């Protein structure tokens, strides 16, 4: 991945967020696998977000302890969970650096509980809830995942998510945009990264929460609070439309070839 500055200035530790391990029912990598994945790519920290429905309080305690023992001087594994809620289709909230077990039943309960016991909170893949989030979540969350490498591909962020971020930032200018891997299998590295602005920081999640980082992908690099503006967003939307069209054609061809087989 080309990490030359494009529209940012991060030169500190490199990290990835929104990553699943075998503690999730659909994860393929052990914590040790993920440590090795990070080590060979120069990644210094991983913000884990395993599925909360796969946990109990006891299992979370084991998971947090395992993250500590699986970390080493080169790679820090930060325990976290991904929450979903009945009656809120597509709304997934990420709690990174979770310091103790919580089991919120509603988005409002998450918004009230998470800030005191979590290092960094994110609205994941906002396209799934159709870019609509409850006002109590918008008032409490730390970040919007404006580039989900699983749903948006490794090539371009989501312009509608960026618009949503900028709308919320009119009331909460401290809110940041973040690029997440949404990774379940490290054999498919979609290459989005977060790069901190400062070296030697003991708490990477505090740096993310403060917005002192750049988002880096295959084609773009931009700061967490970089204003895109109407013209730039319009250009990105056109590029996104073209890329999505190419992907749609590719998917149809792939299905047709599989059908012939």
C-alpha positions in Angstrom: 0.0 0.0 0.0 1.3 3.4 -0.9 1.5 5.4 2.3 2.7 8.7 0.8 0.9 11.8 2.0 -2.1 12.7 -0.2 -4.4 14.8 1.9 -3.1 14.3 5.5 0.0 14.4 7.6 0.0 11.2 9.7 3.5 9.8 10.3 2.9 7.9 13.6 1.9 4.4 14.3 -0.3 2.6 11.8 -3.5 0.7 12.9 -6.6 -1.0 11.7 -10.0 -1.0 13.2 -13.2 -3.1 12.8 -11.5 -6.5 12.9 -13.1 -9.8 13.9 -11.3 -12.9 15.3 -12.4 -16.4 16.0 -14.2 -15.1 19.1 -16.9 -14.1 16.5 -18.9 -16.9 15.0 -17.9 -15.8 11.5 -14.2 -14.9 12.2 -11.4 -17.0 10.8 -8.3 -15.7 12.6 -7.1 -16.4 16.1 -5.7 -13.5 18.0 -2.3 -14.9 17.4 -3.0 -15.0 13.6 -4.0 -11.3 13.7 -0.9 -10.4 15.6 1.2 -12.0 12.8 -1.0 -10.4 10.2 -0.2 -7.0 11.7 3.5 -7.7 12.4 4.3 -8.5 8.7 2.5 -5.3 7.5 4.0 -2.9 10.0 0.6 -2.4 11.8 1.1 -1.4 15.4 -2.4 -1.8 16.8 -5.7 -3.6 16.0 -9.1 -2.3 17.2 -11.0 -5.6 17.5 -14.8 -5.6 17.2 -16.1 -9.1 17.7 -19.8 -9.8 17.7 -21.3 -9.0 21.1 -24.0 -11.7 20.7 -21.3 -14.3 20.8 -20.3 -13.3 24.4 -21.2 -13.5 28.0 -19.6 -11.5 30.8 -17.3 -14.5 31.5 -16.3 -15.0 27.9 -15.6 -11.3 27.5 -13.2 -11.4 30.6 -11.4 -14.3 28.9 -11.2 -12.4 25.6 -9.8 -9.2 27.2 -7.2 -11.3 29.1 -6.3 -13.1 25.8 -5.9 -9.8 24.0 -3.4 -8.7 26.7 -1.3 -12.0 26.5 -1.4 -12.1 22.7 -0.1 -8.5 22.4 3.6 -7.9 22.2 6.0 -5.0 21.9 5.2 -4.6 18.2 1.5 -5.2 18.1 -1.3 -4.2 20.6 -4.6 -6.0 20.4 -7.4 -3.8 21.7 -10.6 -5.8 22.8 -13.9 -4.5 21.5 -17.4 -5.6 20.4 -19.9 -4.9 17.7 -23.5 -4.4 18.9 -26.7 -4.8 17.0 -30.2 -4.1 18.2 -33.7 -5.6 17.7 -35.9 -3.3 15.8 -32.9 -1.3 14.3 -32.1 -3.1 11.1 -28.5 -2.5 9.9 -27.5 -0.3 12.8 -24.3 -1.7 14.2 -22.3 0.2 16.9 -18.7 -0.6 17.6 -17.1 -0.2 21.1 -13.3 -0.4 20.8 -11.1 -0.6 23.8 -14.0 -1.9 25.9 -12.8 -2.0 29.6 -15.6 -4.1 31.0 -18.6 -6.1 29.8 -21.8 -4.3 28.8 -24.9 -5.7 27.2 -27.0 -2.7 26.0 -30.4 -3.7 24.6 -31.1 -0.4 22.7 -29.0 2.2 20.9 -30.0 4.7 23.7 -28.6 2.3 26.3 -25.4 2.0 24.3 -25.1 5.8 24.0 -25.6 6.2 27.7 -23.2 3.4 28.8 -20.3 3.2 26.3 -18.6 6.6 26.7 -17.5 5.8 30.3 -16.0 2.4 29.6 -14.9 2.5 25.9 -11.9 4.0 24.2 -13.6 4.8 20.9 -17.1 4.3 19.5 -18.1 4.1 15.8 -21.3 3.9 13.8 -20.4 1.0 11.4 -21.2 0.9 7.7 -23.9 3.6 7.7 -25.2 2.4 4.4 -26.9 -0.6 6.1 -29.3 1.5 8.2 -29.7 3.8 5.2 -27.7 6.6 6.7 -30.2 7.1 9.5 -29.1 6.8 13.1 -31.0 7.6 16.3 -30.4 11.2 17.6 -29.1 9.8 20.9 -26.4 7.9 19.0 -25.5 10.9 16.9 -25.1 12.9 20.2 -22.8 10.4 21.8 -20.8 8.5 19.2 -17.1 9.3 18.5 -16.9 8.4 14.8 -18.7 7.5 11.6 -17.2 4.7 9.5 -17.0 6.7 6.3 -14.9 4.0 4.5 -15.9 0.4 5.2 -13.5 -1.7 3.1 -16.0 -4.7 3.0 -19.0 -2.7 1.7 -17.3 0.2 0.0 -14.3 -1.7 -1.4 -10.6 -0.8 -0.8 -10.7 1.8 -3.5 -13.1 4.6 -2.4 -14.9 5.8 0.7 -18.7 6.3 0.9 -19.7 9.8 -0.2 -23.1 9.5 1.5 -21.4 8.5 4.8 -19.2 11.6 4.4 -22.2 13.8 3.9 -23.8 12.3 7.0 -20.7 12.9 9.0 -20.5 16.6 7.9 -24.2 17.0 8.8 -23.7 15.7 12.3 -20.5 17.8 12.6 -22.6 21.0 12.3 -23.7 20.3 15.8 -20.7 18.2 17.0 -17.5 19.4 15.3 -15.5 16.9 17.4 -16.9 13.9 15.5 -14.5 12.1 13.2 -14.6 9.9 10.1 -12.8 6.6 10.2 -11.8 3.9 7.7 -12.6 0.4 8.9 -11.5 -3.0 7.5 -14.6 -5.0 8.6 -12.3 -7.9 8.3 -13.3 -11.5 9.1 -10.4 -13.3 7.3 -6.9 -11.9 7.1 -6.2 -13.7 3.9 -8.2 -10.9 2.3 -6.5 -7.7 3.4 -8.6 -4.8 2.0 -5.8 -2.4 3.0 -7.5 0.5 4.7 -5.5 1.9 7.6 -5.5 4.6 10.2 -2.2 6.5 10.7 -1.7 8.5 13.8 -0.3 12.0 13.5 2.1 11.6 16.4 4.7 8.9 17.3 5.1 7.4 20.8 1.5 7.6 21.9 0.6 5.0 24.6 -3.2 5.1 23.9 -4.0 5.0 20.2 -7.7 5.1 20.8 -7.4 8.4 22.6 -5.6 9.7 19.5 -8.4 8.4 17.3 -11.0 10.0 19.5 -9.1 13.3 19.4 -9.0 13.1 15.6 -5.2 13.1 15.4 -5.0 10.6 12.5 -5.4 10.1 8.7 -7.4 7.5 6.9 -5.4 5.7 4.2 -6.7 3.3 1.5 -5.6 2.1 -1.9 -6.3 5.4 -3.7 -6.9 8.1 -1.1 -5.6 9.6 2.1 -7.5 12.1 4.1 -7.5 13.4 7.7 -10.2 12.4 10.1 -11.9 15.9 10.1 -10.9 16.9 6.5 -13.7 18.9 5.0 -14.6 17.5 1.6 -16.8 20.3 0.3 -19.6 20.1 -2.2 -17.4 19.9 -5.3 -15.1 17.2 -4.0 -18.1 15.2 -2.7 -19.8 15.5 -6.1 -16.7 14.2 -7.9 -16.3 11.4 -5.4 -20.0 10.4 -5.9 -19.4 10.1 -9.7 -16.3 8.0 -9.1 -18.3 5.9 -6.6 -21.1 5.4 -9.1 -18.7 4.2 -11.8 -17.0 1.8 -9.4 -20.2 0.4 -8.2 -21.4 -0.1 -11.8 -18.2 -2.0 -12.6 -18.6 -4.1 -9.5 -22.3 -4.9 -10.4 -21.3 -6.0 -13.9 -18.5 -8.2 -12.5 -20.9 -9.8 -10.0 -23.5 -10.6 -12.8 -20.8 -12.1 -14.9 -19.5 -14.2 -12.0 -23.0 -15.5 -11.3 -23.5 -16.4 -14.9 -20.2 -18.2 -15.1 -21.0 -20.1 -11.9 -24.4 -21.0 -13.3 -22.8 -22.5 -16.5 -20.5 -24.5 -14.3 
